[in-house]
């Protein structure tokens, strides 16, 4: 095999590896602005309403965790991290929300999971909501609803995204991101 054929094969293998290793994209990117949206709030400060979370809490530091079939233990860990941060950064009025993606077919099941999660004292104060995957907010927030995207986390202040994470499982990383906006 001549040198150019070998180089071509190596380039093809490396290009294929780059495609496989590419991170999954979901959510607004740092520097982009969050926009109004109206999920169904089941627990937390907006329970029983469809009020806009960013509109209600305006320029305060905030985190939205969009859940798309994530492991309940991971969701509980993130919600617990948000609850702790709301206490730690109460002077900055930090707010946290977990919004679960639903479809008409699974809405009742998802709402039951949310209501059960809300009973856990570790998530005290965190807004828990649901939203249909067909809602215009899914596109506005660039939420990827593919099965391999279990969660999308948006960290923002003054309506501007400071951090965006996909499939986050590291509570320490979330804590650090919150500290970065709640100063």
N, C-alpha and C positions, 0 to 999 in steps of 0.2 A: 504494500500500500504506500503510495507516495505521500510526501509531507502535506500537501494541500488537502488530500482526502482525509488524513488523520486530523488535521486542524478543523476541517469541516465537521467531522464526527464529534470532536471535543466541543465545538461551539454548539452543536445541536443538543448534546447532552446537558451542557451548562444552561442553555436557554430553557430546556424542559424542566430542569431543577429549579430555575428561577420562577417558573410558573407555579410549580408545586409549592414552593416556599412563600409565595406572595401572601401577605396577611389578608384576612377577610375584611372588607370595608363595610362600615355601618356607622351612621350618625354624622352629625355636623362636625366640621373640622375646626380646630382652634382658629379663632379670629372671626368665625361666622357668628351670626346672631340667632338666638332662639326666637321663636315667634309664638303668638297666641295659639292655644288649642284647648279643647274642652273634653277631657276624659270623664268617665263616671267615677267619682270619688266614693270609696266604700269605707274608708277609715282615715283618721287623722284630722287635721284642721279644716279641711274642706269636705268632710264626709257628708253625703246626702246631696251634693251639688254636682254641677258640671262646670264649675268656675275654672277659669284659666289659672294654672299654677304660676307661671312666670308673671302674668298680669297682677295677680294678687300680691305677690311678694316682691315685685318690681326689681330694684337694683341690688337687693340683698344677695349674698353668696348662696348658690343653690346647686343641688345635684339632682339629676333625673336618672333613674335606672330603668331602662326599658327591658322587660323580661319577655323572652320568646321561648318558653319551654325549658328554662334553666332548672337545674337541680334545686329543689326546695331548700336544702341546707345552705347552698351558696347564696340564694336570695335572702334567706334569713340572716346570714352573716353580713351581707351588704346592708340590709335594712338596720341591723343592729349597729353597724358602724355609723350609719347616718344618724341614728338616734343618739349615740354617744357624742357625735360631733355637734349635734344640735344643743346639747348641754354644754359641751366644752366651749363652743363659739356662740353662746346665747347673747353675749354683748354685741356681736356682729349680726345677730338675728339670722344665722345660717338656717336654711330650710332644705329638707330632703324629701324626695318622692320616689316611689316605686310604682311604675305603670306596667301592668301586664297586658300583653297583646292577646286578643280574643277573636273568635269568629262566631257567627250566630250559632253554629253547631256546638261549640265548646264553652260558650259564655257562662252557662250555669255552673259548670264544673270549675272553671277558672275563678268565678266569683266566690264559690265555696272555699277554694284554696286561699284566696285573699282574706276572706273573713276569718278563717282559722288562723292565718298568720297574724292578723290584727290582735288576736287574743294573747299573743306572747308579749310579756312586759318588756322584753328586750327591744321591741320596735316602737316603743312609746313615742308619740308625737310625729312619727313619720307618716306622710300622706301615702295611702295605698289606693290605687285606682286601676281601672281597666279601660281599654280602648280597642275598638274593632280594627282589624288589619286593613280594612278598606277606608278607614278614616283618612281625610286629607293630611292630617298631621304626620302620618307615616312617611309620605313623600316629602313633606316640608322639612322634616327632621332627618331625611335620608336614612331611615331605619330599614335595614336589610332583614327581611322576614324569612330568609332561607333557614332550613333546619339546622345548619351548622353554626348559626349565629344565635347563641343562647341568651346573651344580654348585650346591651349597648349602654354605656355610662357616659353622661354628659355633665361636665363640671363647668359652671359658669358664674359670672358676676357682671352686673350692669348689662345684662342681656347678651354678653359676648362670651363665647365658648373659650375656656382656657385649656381644657383637656377633654379628650374623647377616647374611650376605651371599648374594645370589643372582646367579649368572652372573658371578662375580668373575674378572677378568682382570688386575687391577692388583696386582702383587707388593708394591709400596710400601704400598698400603692394608692388605694382609695383614700386612706387617712392623710397621706402626704399631699395628694391632689387637693383635698379639702383645705388643709393647712395653707396651701398656696393661694387660695382665693379668700380665705377668712382672716385676713390680717388687717 
